[in-house]
Amino acid sequence: MARFEHTVTVAALDRGWFEETAGHVVDLFEASREQDGAILLPDGRPVHGLRLLKGRHLQPGAEYGEVPGEKDEGRGGPEPAVEAAVLREWRPSRVIEVESHAVDEGMSMRVGVRLREPRAPKSLELSLDGHNPEGGSLYRFSGRAKADLHAWWAALDLPPAAPPPARAPVVGKAVHRFGKARLTVTPRAAGDGSWRVSVVLSLRGRWLLRPVAAVGLFFARKPVERGFREAVDSSVEEWAEMLAELPRLRGEALRAEIADALTEPPQPVAEEPEPSEPAPKSL
């Protein structure tokens, strides 16, 4: 088994703002209605790119999809073709569960999302199953992840001298024919108000392939470790960009901002001009 660890410093997310935002999103959809397939918010505006395809709105089994022709509008490249998102459970005070199916370059993927106590999220569970219908077991994989949000905030409230929590608040596992991977994420409050986040990745082979995987990881350890650290550092940069774009609003102003974001189409991604070659100098 190979183990890699990388600790980074990230900007903190305000818990009160996060939970208030989640509550507004849930309340807006709870108060929405369906009309001719369109999903209308309480003020009558339709949610952009979302239509009811089958079933009753906000009832188990309801299928939702994107509006034809709007899928790639204003985006900088092709994205997976989402066939449908099925609402498995809608109980805003207890649990919301959604399952979606997507196809990307021949790879079929089924993604499940389960959110407990959505108005003040307690935990988030993700599942992923992928396979290529034209391939064999080499083209099949699965993954599961859980973020215990109560444990996350509790870890951030620990005093500096306290030992880390016995269990990481975020745990992810992936399985393939060749091996298994386990990822854990544990936060710690830093003195300047930021977070110190430790990410640990463990890799191991499966069954008779364990010796082969061990030899492969022995020779590829440095490239794998470098790629792991670069991926974590890249996630930190994306996190910082996301936080910079979040509205610094509360109350009704925040609710109105969320409603605008749900109903307005995304802004087109500006393409950077290619650098022109300098003109040759004359002799």
N, C-alpha and C positions, 0 to 999 in steps of 0.2 A: 504494500500500500504506500502511496505517496501522499504527503501532506504539505500544503502550501498555505501561508498566512501573510496577510498584508493589512496594516492598520493605517487609516487615513483620517484626516480632519475634514469635516463637512459643516456647512452652515446649518443651524438648527431650524426646525419647523415648529411654529407655535402650535401647541396642542389645542388651545381654545379655538384658534382660527380654523384649524383642520377639522375639528369636530363640528363647528358651526357650519362650515362649508358642506360637509357630508349631510348634515341635517337639512340644509336648504335644497340640495339636489334631490334628496329623497322626497321632501315635501312637494317640490315642483312636479315630480313625476306622479306622486300619489294624487295630486289635484288635477292632473292632465286628463284629457278625454280623447277619444278617437272619432274622427269624422272622415268618411270616405277613404279610410286607410291612413290619413295623416294623423300625427300625434300632436294635439294642440295643448299648449300650456294654458294656465288659468287666464292669461290676458288674450288668448285667442291666436297667438302666433304659433306656427308649426315648428316642431323640432326639425332642424335641418338634416336632410339625408336619412331620415328614419321613417319607415312605414310599417303598418301592421299587415302582415301577409296572410296570417291564418289565426283563427281562434278569437277570443275576446280579450280586449286590452286589459293588461295587468292581472290576467288569470293564468294559472298554471297551464302550460302547453301553448300559450300564445307565441307565434313566430313573428319576428321582426327582421327587416332587411333594409338595405339602402335603396334610395330612389335611383332607378336606372338612369345612367348618364351623368350622375353627380359624383360617382365614386372616385374618379381621379381628377375632378375639377379643382384647379388651384393647387395641385400637389406636384412635387418635383419628381415624379417617376411612378412606375407601376407598383401596386400593392397587392397583397393576397386577395383573391376574390372571395369575399364572405358570402356564403350561400344563405345562411340563416342564423339568427340568434334566437334560441328558444328559452322562454322564461319558465324555469322549473318550479320556482317558489317565490311568492311575493307576500311577505309579512313584514312590513317596514319596522315594526317594533321588535322583531325577533331575528328574521333571516331573509336575505334575498339571494337567489341562486339563478345563474344564467349559464347556458351552454351554447357555444357557437361552433360552427364548422367552417373551415376555410381550406382552399386549395391553392398551393403556391408551387409552380413549376413541377407539377405532377405529384407533389407531396400533399397528402391529405392529413389535415390536423384537426383534432377536436379539443377545444379548450373549455374548461369549466371554471367558473368563478363563484365562490360562496362567501358572502359577507354576513357576519353575525352582529346583531344589534346595530343596524346600519346608521341610525341617527347619531350615535356616538360609537363608532366602530370598535368592536371588541377584538375581532380577528378576521383575517382574510385568508381564504384557502384557494389555491390554484391547482388545477390538474391539466395535464397535456398528454395527449396520445397522438402519435404520428406514424404514418406508414405510406409507402408508395405501392398502390395496388398492383403495379407491374413488376415490383421487386420482391425479394425474399426477405428473410429475417434481418439481413444487413440493413434494410431500409425501414426498420421498425424501432421505435423508441417510446419511452414514456417518462413522465416526470410529475412530481408532486411537491408542493411547497405550502408552507403555512407561516403567516406572520401573526404572532400573538401580540396585538397592539397594547393590551393592558400590561403585558410583561415588558414590552418595549419602553413604555413610559415609566414603569417601575424601576427598570434598570438605569434610566437617566436620573432618577431621584435618589439613587444610592450615594452615600457620602464618599469622598475621594478615597479614603482608606479601606472601604469595604471591599471584600472579594467580589469578583464578577458573579453573576447569577449562575446557578448550577446548570440551567438549560438556556441555550441561546433563544432569544425571542423570534428569530427568523431561521427556519430550517427548510432546505430544499434538497430533494433527491431525484436523481435521474438514472434510468436503467436502459442499457443497450445490450445486445448479444455479447459484445466484447467486454463490457465492464459496467461498474457502477460509480456514480459520483455523488458526493454529499457536500452541501454548501451551508455554512452557518454564518449569521451576521449578528454581532453583539455590540450595542452602543454603550458609551460611557460619557457623561457630561464633562466637558473641558472647563477650565477655569475662566475662559473668556466668553462663555456663553455658547460656544460651538459644540459639536459632538465629535468624539473620537470613536470611530467605528472599526471594529476588527472583523475581517472577513477570512474565513478558513475554508479551503477546498481540499477534500480528500478523494483520492482516486484509487480504484482497485479493480483487478480483473475478475471475471466470473468463471466458476467451475474449472474445467481443465485448461482454460486460457489464462489462469492466474500467473503461471510461470512466464508465459510469453509476454503478458502485459507488464510484469515486473521487469523483464529485460528491456522492453521498449521504453518504459518510464526511466530506467537507469540511464539510457543513452540520450533520451529526450528531455531529461529533467530541467535543464537550464532553459531551453526554448519554451517549455510549458510554463515554467515559473515566470518567465519574462512576459509571456502572453497573458497570464493570469493577472499580474500586477498592472499591465497596461490596460486590461479590461476594467479593473477596479478604478484606476485613475480616470479613465474615460467616463465611467459612471458618475464619478464625483463632479467632473466638469458639466455633465448633462444635468445633474441635480442642481448645481449652482445656477445654470441657465434657466431651469424651470422655476426656481424660487424667485429669480429676478423678474420673471414675467407674471408672477401671481399678484393679484390686486391686493392692495393694503387697505381693504374695506371691511366693515363689520355691519351687522344688522341688515336693514332693508336695502342699503346701498350694495351690500355684497350679494344679496338675493337677486337684485336687479341685474348686477353684472353677470351672474351665473345664467340668468334667463337670456341675456343678450348672447352669451357665448354658445348656448344651446340652439339658438334660432338663427344666428348669422352664419353664412358660409365662411370657410377659412380663407384667409388672404392668400393670393397667389404667391408662390415661392419665387423670389427674384433670382434669375440665373446670372451668375457672375460672368462677365465677358472674358473670353479667352485672351490671354496676353498676346499682343501682336509682336511679330518678330521685328527687330530693328532693321531699318533700311541699310543696305550695304553701302559702305563708304566708297566714294569715288577716289580713284588713284590720281 
